[in-house]
Amino acid sequence: MTPDYEAITSFQKGQASRIFKEVNEQDKVLIVSKQNKPQNVVISYERYKRLREEGADI
């Protein structure tokens, strides 16, 4: 799955609820950027659990 990208300004403009809902419902991997540089990755809790079960060091 190719990650999606979102600027931090979307969170600052009150869109966090929508973004988190999409990540959860569509099992997205979302890279959050600030000043066009990747800063964080947002994944659903279910994806996090799967990664942990598979032995990922996260």
A tleap script that builds the chain and sets N, CA, C and O, in Angstrom:
source leaprc.protein.ff14SB
mol = sequence {
  NMET THR PRO ASP TYR GLU ALA ILE THR SER
  PHE GLN LYS GLY GLN ALA SER ARG ILE PHE
  LYS GLU VAL ASN GLU GLN ASP LYS VAL LEU
  ILE VAL SER LYS GLN ASN LYS PRO GLN ASN
  VAL VAL ILE SER TYR GLU ARG TYR LYS ARG
  LEU ARG GLU GLU GLY ALA ASP CILE
}
set mol.1.N position { 0.844 -1.186 0.000 }
set mol.1.CA position { 0.000 0.000 0.000 }
set mol.1.C position { 0.884 1.243 0.000 }
set mol.1.O position { 1.808 1.368 0.803 }
set mol.2.N position { 0.586 2.134 -0.896 }
set mol.2.CA position { 1.306 3.395 -1.004 }
set mol.2.C position { 0.761 4.365 0.045 }
set mol.2.O position { -0.454 4.531 0.152 }
set mol.3.N position { 1.631 5.002 0.812 }
set mol.3.CA position { 1.123 5.941 1.817 }
set mol.3.C position { 0.518 7.193 1.189 }
set mol.3.O position { 0.887 7.606 0.090 }
set mol.4.N position { -0.409 7.771 1.912 }
set mol.4.CA position { -0.954 9.074 1.548 }
set mol.4.C position { -0.167 10.137 2.305 }
set mol.4.O position { 0.511 9.845 3.290 }
set mol.5.N position { -0.269 11.362 1.831 }
set mol.5.CA position { 0.433 12.480 2.462 }
set mol.5.C position { -0.563 13.548 2.872 }
set mol.5.O position { -1.553 13.789 2.181 }
set mol.6.N position { -0.296 14.179 3.992 }
set mol.6.CA position { -1.147 15.263 4.493 }
set mol.6.C position { -0.239 16.287 5.155 }
set mol.6.O position { 0.697 15.933 5.872 }
set mol.7.N position { -0.521 17.544 4.908 }
set mol.7.CA position { 0.246 18.611 5.550 }
set mol.7.C position { -0.260 18.837 6.974 }
set mol.7.O position { -1.443 18.644 7.258 }
set mol.8.N position { 0.614 19.234 7.836 }
set mol.8.CA position { 0.250 19.500 9.227 }
set mol.8.C position { -0.828 20.576 9.309 }
set mol.8.O position { -1.600 20.604 10.267 }
set mol.9.N position { -0.886 21.450 8.328 }
set mol.9.CA position { -1.884 22.521 8.361 }
set mol.9.C position { -3.308 21.980 8.338 }
set mol.9.O position { -4.220 22.636 8.842 }
set mol.10.N position { -3.517 20.800 7.764 }
set mol.10.CA position { -4.856 20.196 7.780 }
set mol.10.C position { -5.296 19.915 9.215 }
set mol.10.O position { -6.465 20.089 9.559 }
set mol.11.N position { -4.362 19.485 10.039 }
set mol.11.CA position { -4.679 19.233 11.444 }
set mol.11.C position { -4.945 20.552 12.165 }
set mol.11.O position { -5.832 20.639 13.014 }
set mol.12.N position { -4.179 21.558 11.824 }
set mol.12.CA position { -4.330 22.861 12.460 }
set mol.12.C position { -5.630 23.542 12.063 }
set mol.12.O position { -6.112 24.422 12.776 }
set mol.13.N position { -6.198 23.146 10.942 }
set mol.13.CA position { -7.445 23.749 10.466 }
set mol.13.C position { -8.674 22.955 10.903 }
set mol.13.O position { -9.757 23.132 10.346 }
set mol.14.N position { -8.513 22.089 11.888 }
set mol.14.CA position { -9.651 21.376 12.462 }
set mol.14.C position { -10.107 20.158 11.688 }
set mol.14.O position { -11.250 19.726 11.843 }
set mol.15.N position { -9.243 19.589 10.855 }
set mol.15.CA position { -9.628 18.439 10.061 }
set mol.15.C position { -9.135 17.117 10.641 }
set mol.15.O position { -9.244 16.076 9.994 }
set mol.16.N position { -8.601 17.154 11.843 }
set mol.16.CA position { -8.017 15.958 12.444 }
set mol.16.C position { -9.037 14.827 12.572 }
set mol.16.O position { -8.708 13.673 12.298 }
set mol.17.N position { -10.247 15.131 12.976 }
set mol.17.CA position { -11.262 14.094 13.150 }
set mol.17.C position { -11.524 13.359 11.837 }
set mol.17.O position { -11.599 12.131 11.816 }
set mol.18.N position { -11.663 14.103 10.751 }
set mol.18.CA position { -11.892 13.505 9.439 }
set mol.18.C position { -10.702 12.647 9.020 }
set mol.18.O position { -10.871 11.544 8.500 }
set mol.19.N position { -9.514 13.159 9.248 }
set mol.19.CA position { -8.299 12.452 8.855 }
set mol.19.C position { -8.172 11.145 9.627 }
set mol.19.O position { -7.911 10.097 9.036 }
set mol.20.N position { -8.355 11.199 10.938 }
set mol.20.CA position { -8.244 9.983 11.750 }
set mol.20.C position { -9.303 8.964 11.365 }
set mol.20.O position { -9.032 7.763 11.363 }
set mol.21.N position { -10.491 9.419 11.043 }
set mol.21.CA position { -11.570 8.516 10.627 }
set mol.21.C position { -11.186 7.806 9.331 }
set mol.21.O position { -11.366 6.593 9.219 }
set mol.22.N position { -10.662 8.541 8.355 }
set mol.22.CA position { -10.238 7.947 7.086 }
set mol.22.C position { -9.114 6.932 7.293 }
set mol.22.O position { -9.134 5.849 6.708 }
set mol.23.N position { -8.150 7.282 8.113 }
set mol.23.CA position { -7.033 6.374 8.375 }
set mol.23.C position { -7.565 5.078 8.973 }
set mol.23.O position { -7.149 3.988 8.578 }
set mol.24.N position { -8.482 5.198 9.919 }
set mol.24.CA position { -9.023 4.023 10.585 }
set mol.24.C position { -9.900 3.191 9.649 }
set mol.24.O position { -9.710 1.980 9.538 }
set mol.25.N position { -10.843 3.819 8.987 }
set mol.25.CA position { -11.805 3.090 8.159 }
set mol.25.C position { -11.187 2.511 6.894 }
set mol.25.O position { -11.614 1.456 6.426 }
set mol.26.N position { -10.196 3.182 6.341 }
set mol.26.CA position { -9.586 2.728 5.086 }
set mol.26.C position { -8.227 2.060 5.301 }
set mol.26.O position { -7.542 1.695 4.345 }
set mol.27.N position { -7.853 1.906 6.569 }
set mol.27.CA position { -6.575 1.284 6.939 }
set mol.27.C position { -5.414 1.924 6.178 }
set mol.27.O position { -4.543 1.234 5.647 }
set mol.28.N position { -5.421 3.249 6.138 }
set mol.28.CA position { -4.394 4.009 5.430 }
set mol.28.C position { -3.099 4.118 6.236 }
set mol.28.O position { -3.077 3.975 7.458 }
set mol.29.N position { -2.041 4.374 5.502 }
set mol.29.CA position { -0.786 4.829 6.091 }
set mol.29.C position { -0.662 6.281 5.655 }
set mol.29.O position { -0.650 6.584 4.462 }
set mol.30.N position { -0.573 7.168 6.626 }
set mol.30.CA position { -0.559 8.593 6.332 }
set mol.30.C position { 0.730 9.220 6.828 }
set mol.30.O position { 1.063 9.123 8.009 }
set mol.31.N position { 1.447 9.857 5.931 }
set mol.31.CA position { 2.668 10.576 6.294 }
set mol.31.C position { 2.294 12.047 6.434 }
set mol.31.O position { 1.751 12.655 5.511 }
set mol.32.N position { 2.592 12.603 7.592 }
set mol.32.CA position { 2.278 14.004 7.878 }
set mol.32.C position { 3.544 14.826 7.680 }
set mol.32.O position { 4.597 14.524 8.242 }
set mol.33.N position { 3.417 15.860 6.878 }
set mol.33.CA position { 4.587 16.688 6.588 }
set mol.33.C position { 4.427 18.101 7.146 }
set mol.33.O position { 3.324 18.625 7.308 }
set mol.34.N position { 5.571 18.676 7.424 }
set mol.34.CA position { 5.639 20.066 7.880 }
set mol.34.C position { 6.723 20.731 7.050 }
set mol.34.O position { 7.859 20.259 7.000 }
set mol.35.N position { 6.370 21.813 6.411 }
set mol.35.CA position { 7.285 22.518 5.512 }
set mol.35.C position { 7.849 21.562 4.457 }
set mol.35.O position { 9.041 21.577 4.150 }
set mol.36.N position { 6.961 20.738 3.918 }
set mol.36.CA position { 7.282 19.772 2.866 }
set mol.36.C position { 8.295 18.707 3.272 }
set mol.36.O position { 8.931 18.097 2.412 }
set mol.37.N position { 8.450 18.479 4.577 }
set mol.37.CA position { 9.345 17.431 5.058 }
set mol.37.C position { 8.541 16.452 5.903 }
set mol.37.O position { 7.800 16.878 6.789 }
set mol.38.N position { 8.668 15.145 5.651 }
set mol.38.CA position { 7.943 14.160 6.465 }
set mol.38.C position { 8.312 14.298 7.940 }
set mol.38.O position { 9.486 14.416 8.290 }
set mol.39.N position { 7.294 14.280 8.796 }
set mol.39.CA position { 7.513 14.440 10.230 }
set mol.39.C position { 7.011 13.245 11.035 }
set mol.39.O position { 7.674 12.800 11.971 }
set mol.40.N position { 5.834 12.726 10.667 }
set mol.40.CA position { 5.200 11.653 11.426 }
set mol.40.C position { 4.445 10.720 10.500 }
set mol.40.O position { 4.144 11.057 9.355 }
set mol.41.N position { 4.146 9.531 11.023 }
set mol.41.CA position { 3.320 8.567 10.306 }
set mol.41.C position { 2.123 8.249 11.185 }
set mol.41.O position { 2.270 8.005 12.383 }
set mol.42.N position { 0.938 8.254 10.588 }
set mol.42.CA position { -0.294 7.920 11.304 }
set mol.42.C position { -0.827 6.628 10.700 }
set mol.42.O position { -0.999 6.520 9.486 }
set mol.43.N position { -1.088 5.648 11.563 }
set mol.43.CA position { -1.689 4.388 11.143 }
set mol.43.C position { -2.813 4.049 12.103 }
set mol.43.O position { -2.878 4.583 13.210 }
set mol.44.N position { -3.693 3.165 11.680 }
set mol.44.CA position { -4.776 2.736 12.560 }
set mol.44.C position { -4.218 1.859 13.678 }
set mol.44.O position { -3.128 1.300 13.563 }
set mol.45.N position { -4.973 1.751 14.742 }
set mol.45.CA position { -4.559 0.888 15.850 }
set mol.45.C position { -4.522 -0.572 15.410 }
set mol.45.O position { -3.654 -1.328 15.847 }
set mol.46.N position { -5.455 -0.975 14.550 }
set mol.46.CA position { -5.474 -2.351 14.049 }
set mol.46.C position { -4.204 -2.651 13.253 }
set mol.46.O position { -3.622 -3.724 13.410 }
set mol.47.N position { -3.769 -1.727 12.407 }
set mol.47.CA position { -2.532 -1.921 11.658 }
set mol.47.C position { -1.350 -1.997 12.613 }
set mol.47.O position { -0.452 -2.819 12.432 }
set mol.48.N position { -1.350 -1.144 13.625 }
set mol.48.CA position { -0.284 -1.167 14.634 }
set mol.48.C position { -0.197 -2.543 15.291 }
set mol.48.O position { 0.891 -3.100 15.438 }
set mol.49.N position { -1.360 -3.091 15.688 }
set mol.49.CA position { -1.372 -4.409 16.335 }
set mol.49.C position { -0.845 -5.490 15.384 }
set mol.49.O position { -0.087 -6.367 15.798 }
set mol.50.N position { -1.250 -5.424 14.102 }
set mol.50.CA position { -0.765 -6.410 13.128 }
set mol.50.C position { 0.750 -6.317 12.979 }
set mol.50.O position { 1.438 -7.337 12.937 }
set mol.51.N position { 1.258 -5.111 12.899 }
set mol.51.CA position { 2.699 -4.938 12.772 }
set mol.51.C position { 3.437 -5.494 13.981 }
set mol.51.O position { 4.483 -6.127 13.844 }
set mol.52.N position { 2.888 -5.254 15.157 }
set mol.52.CA position { 3.504 -5.787 16.382 }
set mol.52.C position { 3.498 -7.311 16.372 }
set mol.52.O position { 4.490 -7.944 16.735 }
set mol.53.N position { 2.366 -7.904 15.951 }
set mol.53.CA position { 2.271 -9.365 15.888 }
set mol.53.C position { 3.265 -9.956 14.885 }
set mol.53.O position { 3.751 -11.073 15.068 }
set mol.54.N position { 3.560 -9.207 13.837 }
set mol.54.CA position { 4.492 -9.660 12.824 }
set mol.54.C position { 5.949 -9.430 13.237 }
set mol.54.O position { 6.872 -9.807 12.515 }
set mol.55.N position { 6.143 -8.816 14.391 }
set mol.55.CA position { 7.493 -8.629 14.920 }
set mol.55.C position { 8.140 -7.306 14.574 }
set mol.55.O position { 9.339 -7.132 14.791 }
set mol.56.N position { 7.367 -6.362 14.036 }
set mol.56.CA position { 7.937 -5.056 13.711 }
set mol.56.C position { 8.371 -4.345 14.989 }
set mol.56.O position { 7.684 -4.405 16.009 }
set mol.57.N position { 9.482 -3.694 14.925 }
set mol.57.CA position { 10.016 -2.948 16.067 }
set mol.57.C position { 9.463 -1.521 16.028 }
set mol.57.O position { 10.131 -0.583 15.593 }
set mol.58.N position { 8.226 -1.393 16.495 }
set mol.58.CA position { 7.593 -0.065 16.517 }
set mol.58.C position { 7.142 0.307 17.892 }
set mol.58.O position { 6.590 1.389 18.089 }
savepdb mol mol.pdb
quit
